[in-house]
């Protein structure tokens, strides 16, 4: 509401300090709070342009947002997309992070564990998932051993993601 009002005021200020071309009344609005009137004047050249487009029957060019792409459609054009991983551990000590990663990989050969440095911490991340929901069953299983585990949004490999 405020932005629109400021935009109208700015437009009015610019129009009042420009050369004085012929003006045409565009709209009158009544303010429901203060009871004041809002008159919008339009340069006749702009008004004639608007009328010209109306006469040509220009189609309404309203914005239609694109539909959301599926992970498979995204993966058709790129190798990595935003998805989710499970973070099981983080620390500032690289050796401790490598030990957790190796222990997890040894106990869970079906998962891919990776060590990521994101200053100032090292993180141990597991798996590649398209959605947080698809990571849920694995997260619950992993939390039995690593209770502090949680999902994080991360770039994942399309060919590995679930």
C-alpha positions in Angstrom: 0.0 0.0 0.0 2.8 2.4 1.0 4.9 1.5 -2.0 2.0 2.2 -4.4 1.2 5.5 -2.7 4.9 6.6 -2.9 5.1 5.5 -6.5 2.0 7.6 -7.3 3.5 10.6 -5.4 6.8 10.2 -7.3 5.0 10.0 -10.6 3.0 13.1 -9.7 6.1 15.0 -8.7 7.9 14.1 -11.9 4.9 15.0 -14.0 4.5 18.4 -12.3 8.1 19.4 -12.9 8.2 18.3 -16.5 7.3 20.5 -19.4 3.7 21.4 -19.4 2.2 19.2 -22.1 -1.6 18.7 -22.3 -2.9 16.6 -19.5 -5.8 14.4 -19.2 -7.6 13.1 -16.1 -7.1 9.4 -15.7 -8.7 8.5 -12.5 -10.1 9.8 -9.3 -10.0 7.8 -6.1 -11.3 8.6 -2.6 -9.2 7.8 0.4 -11.4 5.8 2.8 -9.4 6.9 5.9 -8.9 10.6 5.5 -11.6 11.3 2.9 -9.2 13.0 0.6 -9.2 12.7 -3.2 -6.5 11.3 -5.4 -6.4 12.7 -8.9 -4.1 11.1 -11.4 -3.3 13.2 -14.5 -1.8 11.6 -17.5 0.3 13.2 -20.2 -1.8 13.3 -23.4 0.9 11.5 -25.4 0.9 8.6 -23.0 -2.9 8.6 -23.0 -3.0 8.5 -26.8 -0.5 5.6 -26.8 -2.7 3.7 -24.4 -5.8 4.4 -26.5 -3.9 3.3 -29.6 -3.1 -0.1 -28.1 -6.8 -0.5 -27.0 -7.9 0.2 -30.5 -5.6 -2.4 -32.0 -7.1 -5.0 -29.6 -3.8 -5.9 -28.0 -4.1 -9.1 -26.1 -3.8 -9.0 -22.3 -0.2 -9.9 -21.6 -0.7 -11.1 -18.0 2.2 -13.0 -16.5 1.7 -16.8 -16.2 4.4 -18.3 -13.9 6.1 -21.3 -15.3 5.3 -24.7 -13.7 7.8 -26.2 -11.3 10.1 -28.6 -13.0 10.4 -32.2 -11.7 13.8 -33.4 -10.5 14.0 -35.6 -13.6 13.5 -32.6 -15.9 16.1 -30.6 -14.0 18.5 -33.5 -14.3 18.1 -33.7 -18.0 20.1 -30.5 -18.4 22.5 -30.6 -15.4 24.5 -33.0 -13.3 23.8 -31.5 -9.9 20.7 -29.8 -8.5 19.6 -28.5 -5.2 18.4 -31.3 -3.0 19.1 -32.6 0.5 21.8 -34.5 2.4 21.9 -35.8 5.9 24.4 -34.1 8.1 25.6 -36.5 10.9 28.5 -34.6 12.4 30.4 -31.3 12.3 33.5 -30.1 14.0 36.5 -27.8 13.6 38.8 -30.8 13.9 39.5 -32.4 10.5 40.8 -35.7 12.0 37.7 -36.2 14.1 35.5 -35.5 11.1 37.5 -38.0 9.0 37.2 -40.6 11.8 33.4 -40.2 11.9 33.1 -40.4 8.1 35.2 -43.6 7.9 33.4 -45.2 10.8 30.0 -44.5 9.2 31.2 -45.7 5.8 32.5 -49.0 7.4 29.2 -49.6 9.3 26.9 -48.5 6.4 28.4 -49.6 3.0 25.2 -48.7 1.2 25.6 -45.0 1.8 28.0 -42.4 0.4 29.6 -40.4 3.1 31.5 -37.2 2.2 33.6 -34.8 4.2 32.9 -31.1 3.4 34.8 -28.1 4.7 32.6 -25.1 5.1 34.6 -22.5 7.1 35.3 -22.9 9.9 33.7 -26.3 10.3 34.1 -29.8 8.7 30.8 -31.5 8.0 30.1 -35.2 7.4 27.2 -35.5 4.9 25.4 -38.6 3.8 23.4 -39.5 0.7 21.8 -37.6 -2.1 18.0 -36.9 -2.0 15.7 -34.9 -4.2 13.4 -33.9 -1.4 13.4 -33.7 2.4 10.6 -36.3 2.5 12.6 -38.8 0.5 15.5 -38.4 3.1 13.1 -39.0 6.0 13.3 -42.9 6.3 17.1 -42.8 6.1 17.3 -39.9 8.5 15.2 -41.8 11.1 17.4 -44.9 10.7 20.6 -42.9 11.0 19.4 -40.9 14.0 19.4 -44.2 16.0 23.2 -44.1 15.9 23.7 -40.3 15.3 20.9 -38.6 17.3 22.0 -35.1 16.2 21.7 -35.9 12.5 19.4 -33.7 10.4 18.7 -32.9 6.7 20.4 -29.9 5.0 19.8 -28.4 1.7 22.7 -29.1 -0.6 23.7 -29.7 -4.2 23.3 -33.4 -5.0 24.3 -35.6 -7.9 21.3 -36.4 -10.1 22.4 -39.9 -10.9 22.7 -40.8 -7.2 19.7 -39.0 -5.7 16.6 -40.7 -4.5 
